[in-house]
Amino acid sequence: MNFNNDQNPYLLLTPGPLSTSSSVREAMLKDWCTWDEEYKLLVQSIRSDLLTIGGVSAEDYTSVLMQGSGTFSVESVLGTVIPSEGKVLVVANGAYGSRMATIAERLHIPVTVVCGGESNTPDLVGIERELREDQSITHVAVVHCETTTGMVNPIEAIGKLVKQYNKTYIVDAMSSFGGMDISIQNIGIDFLISSANKCIQGVPGFGFVIANRLELNKCANQARSLSLDLYDQWVTMEEEQGKWRFTSPTHTVHAFKQALQELKEEGGIAARSERYRTNQRRLVKGMRTLGFETLLPDADQSPIITSFREPVHEAFSFYHFYTKLKEQGFVIYPGKVTNQETFRIGNIGEIYEEDIERLLTAVEKSMYWLEPIG
Ligand SMILES: *Cc1c(COP(=O)(O)O)cnc(C)c1O
């Protein structure tokens, strides 16, 4: 159980930043120099740990760390790896898929979007049709766990099509990497993007990319931005053995190393995904008992975050519900689906089944709609 205390009065049941362990937070209590040998060795060890966790060989894959929140890394990939004559097919069934399309538009990268609605799984037939009919598509980008709803997208089935048509495959695994098993190499993912403050359970400050070496090697002088040039960042990290081009988030990097160590101690991705899955099942079972409905059918649901429909009851207000829960030590997340009233509860981070049990007790006490005021 992650006990609340004065320093940390509530648990974040959110998709990141999330509740971290006190040992991860304690890893930040010193100051470090960015060109120091010890620091660069730490960066190199993190880069190599990421390949190990990702289950990819260092011969075929490499990893690059990039300053900023997760979106900066997504923008860095899209802006660097698609050549000027390229075009990206974005599969969008939520805000994060749509954000990739917006990034492409902003960077003047030709883009086609296949979207089938936020509560629906991606349209594989539509994706194949685009790949077959539009020869100018060079890259396909999809979100693994669409955090908007909590849906897990079929990156394997989409990957088959991408490889069948010989395209480069970009996967935003921001909210799933470290918490769900992903066969990067088997699926043929060329660029997988995630960040420090999601399932690895570090604190915010940088994102990272696990990249197919051959594909990344083609990307010199292509980036549409200086600071987000993934290729240049990679070359500097390789040639200068762990050096970032510009100031790196040193404290976050130290916390991340500690978080990686704790992931290993927990038993790797297999054990962590099992814990998340147990949390998620317990949450849904308890919430259903209390009368709540999930937005998605169980088959489409990730073990990361769950969307619940707001009860249709005059005495329910999300604001009251949120505030009451926060008073009792739990912060939940508003909904992000555009056409339905929902709220979200995440169960990743330093969260255990006992925490979910305590949450359910708090939810029961906070349901104004069962006990209308006055
Ligand atoms: C969290 C997240 C991102 C990145 O969001 P930031 O706020 O930039 O860190 C991107 N994609 C998905 C699917 C996410 O869950």
The ligand as a Gaussian input file, in Angstrom:
#p B3LYP/6-31G(d) Opt

LIG

0 1
 C        0.413000      10.855000     -21.810000
 C        0.300000      10.564000     -23.238000
 C        0.985000      11.321000     -24.219000
 C        1.877000      12.494000     -23.889000
 O        1.286000      13.460000     -23.149000
 P        2.158000      14.595000     -22.464000
 O        1.143000      15.389000     -21.715000
 O        2.829000      15.368000     -23.528000
 O        3.166000      13.903000     -21.583000
 C        0.900000      10.931000     -25.538000
 N        0.161000       9.872000     -25.896000
 C       -0.509000       9.123000     -24.993000
 C       -1.276000       7.947000     -25.468000
 C       -0.463000       9.446000     -23.642000
 O       -1.129000       8.703000     -22.747000

